[in-house]
């Protein structure tokens, strides 16, 4: 398939961002990174913020580079992390840099809301969303509670990818997949729930029109055209939530798969037609988020390589200079399962010292305390794989179909040790790749929007034809089953 079209993807994560161009040729998708840049948290006045103008600047910079190369791009799509949002004032200006989901103001907001406003089960029955303190509803509740001046004067509230699309086009929308992360959306009606909005002093008019992935938002404003040297390029809503774009890129052959989007966060789930909201999903705190073509991503958030990334920053400079394969290879020489943690324990959310938190957890559970970087790394990898086994087992119980394979996508798909551990723990074939799942999904939705691919399965077929997948088969099942028994005993303490 040669379309001679170039699609421009903006892929923003919680630590870095990229602009990428993609094209479809010879029944394959080709990607080229245009720019890469940091996404820095700003700490000021006891709060954490994102620099929305710096992100906008980097998008403009990427578009300028495309123009400099003389490439005629067909369209633009933006995806970001979930839950965070931007306030727009009556004068059409951004009122303040947006708060980051790790802001400490949310730490007690969820418990306060669930105690004094609406019960946990009641909220879950409407949204089907995993209750986490940083979900948009609790951020907004915390801001209302502190009489946040930006919230009080906001005309519109735009989720992060929608805010950046607004900065490019001037049009205000509310893209379905990103809105689904807020814990304000009813997955049955596919709209923001009026009662939940009212519970935090808001109404539906505060948000843009709900649109699905593949909807044209608008074209670049004359201002952006002048700055970049481009014409009136269309901007499309893609899977605005990066995980929605990533799951759209899972190179599955049929629906009998589970996925693990592996990065700072690990998100493990299945793709289903309708939301799964029942007593079991509630008890296990699973979430139902919007997907491509009206699907639902039934999944659970797991604290992923955040643990490893934080420890790496604390280790001495000589350890930080080691490559990931060198450090992780040394961890493979450490005795397996000597120290196990629950990666999702609250003490690992944002401790002042991640190393100290891991060591304290092991002390509290009367285990050997990991001391060296290799021992700590092995503890993290063993524990993540065992947590994956637990969540995978839940998915097998709740899925209406047998799960034949686990696809690992994202940056973690390159981690051969953790991938093998995951196959060992879950007892299922693991296929690792693509690493660039989010960008692939973003671009493929744009291609579908302009008619170059027909549906999600053609998207996935082309992606599977374009990337090399690495297969991992289960090993050492008895040892991993015994370790899982230990994990269950430790994590119940």
Residue, then its C-alpha position, 0 to 999 in steps of 0.5 A: x500500500x503506497x499512499x504517499x501521505x505523511x501523518x504527524x503524531x504528537x506523543x506525550x508521556x509523563x517524562x518526555x515527548x516526541x513528534x513523529x511522521x508516519x507513512x504507509x508503504x508496501x503494506x507496512x507502516x514506516x515511522x520517523x522521529x522528528x523531535x524528542x524533548x523532556x516533559x518536566x514537572x514544575x514544583x512551585x508553592x507546594x504543587x506540581x505543574x506541567x508546562x503547557x506552553x513548553x509542550x505547545x512550543x515543542x509541537x510548533x518546533x516539530x511542525x516547523x521541522x516538517x515544513x523545513x524538510x518540505x514534507x506535505x503532511x496529511x493530518x496531525x494527531x495528539x495523544x498524552x497521558x490521562x486524567x490531567x486537564x487545562x482551564x480556559x478563561x472567558x477571554x480565551x486564555x489559559x488560566x494557569x499551567x495545569x496541575x500534574x496528577x502527582x500533585x499532593x493535593x489529591x492524596x486525601x481527596x479521594x477518601x474525603x470525597x467518598x466519605x462525604x459526597x458519594x460512596x465508592x460503590x456508587x461512583x464505580x457503578x456509574x463509571x466502571x473506573x478504577x478508583x485512584x486518588x489522582x483521577x480527574x474527579x478527585x483532582x477537581x474535588x480537591x481544587x474545589x475544596x481549596x477554592x482554586x481560583x483557576x477552577x472558579x474562573x474557568x469557562x472550559x475544562x479541556x483534557x490535555x490532548x484536547x487543550x493542545x489541539x485547541x491551541x492548534x485549531x481554536x476548537x474545543x472538543x472532549x475526546x472520548x478515550x481521554x475523557x474516559x480516564x476522568x472517572x466522570x464518564x458513563x461508559x454505557x451512555x458514553x457521556x459525562x455523567x451530570x450527577x458526578x459533575x454536579x457533585x463537584x460543582x460543575x456542569x456539562x457545559x464546562x467541557x467540549x463536545x464529545x467526539x470519537x477517535x477519527x473525528x476532525x477537530x479543525x485545521x491549523x489556525x492562521x497564527x500556527x500556519x504563519x509560525x510553522x510555514x504550513x497550510x491549513x492542515x487538519x487536526x484529528x482526534x486520535x486515541x487521545x489517551x496514549x494507552x488507547x492509541x497503544x492498544x489500537x496498535x496491538x498486533x493481534x490476529x483476533x480478539x483472544x488476547x490480553x495486553x500489557x502496556x509496559x512503561x512507567x506504568x504497566x496497564x494490563x487488560x483485554x479489549x471488549x465490546x461493552x464495559x464490565x461493571x459488576x461486584x467482582x470488577x469492583x472488588x478487584x478495582x478494574x477500570x473500563x476506559x474508552x477504546x477505538x471503534x467503540x470498544x472498551x479497554x477493561x484493564x488494571x493499572x499497575x505500578x510498572x517501571x516507576x519503581x526501577x526508574x526512581x531507584x536508578x536515580x538514587x543509585x551512585x553515579x557509577x551505577x547510573x552509568x551502567x546500561x540497562x542490560x548491564x544492570x539488569x543482567x547483574x540482577x539475574x545473578x541474584x537468588x530469585x524470590x529472596x525479596x518480594x513486594x506488592x508494587x501497588x502498595x501505597x508506600x511506593x506511590x511517590x516516596x522521598x526514597x524508593x530504595x528506602x521504601x522497598x527496604x522498609x517493606x521487606x523489613x515490615x514483612x520479615x524478608x531479606x532486605x535487598x541492599x545492592x542495586x542488583x538485589x533491588x532490581x531483582x526484587x522489582x522484576x520478580x515482584x512485577x511479574x508476580x503481580x502480572x500473574x495475579x492480574x492476568x488470572x483475574x482477567x482470565x476469570x472475567x473474560x468471556x473468551x479464552x486468552x491465548x496470548x499476552x502482547x507486551x507493547x511500549x518501552x517495556x517490550x524491550x526488557x527481555x528479562x521481565x518479558x521472560x519472567x512475565x511468560x514464566x509467571x502467567x504461564x502463557x505465550x508472550x509476544x513483545x512488540x512494538x515498542x512504538x505502539x502509541x505512535x503507531x496507533x496514533x498514526x493509524x487512526x489518522x490513516x483510518x480517518x482519511x480512508x487509507x485503512x478500513x478498520x482496527x483489524x486492518x490497522x493491526x494486520x499492517x502493524x504486525x507486518x511492519x514490526x518484528x515480534x519477540x516470542x517468550x514461552x513459559x519456563x520454570x512453572x513450578x518455581x513460579x507457582x511456588x513464588x506466587x504462593x509466597x507473594x500472596x502470603x506477603x501481600x496479604x499482611 
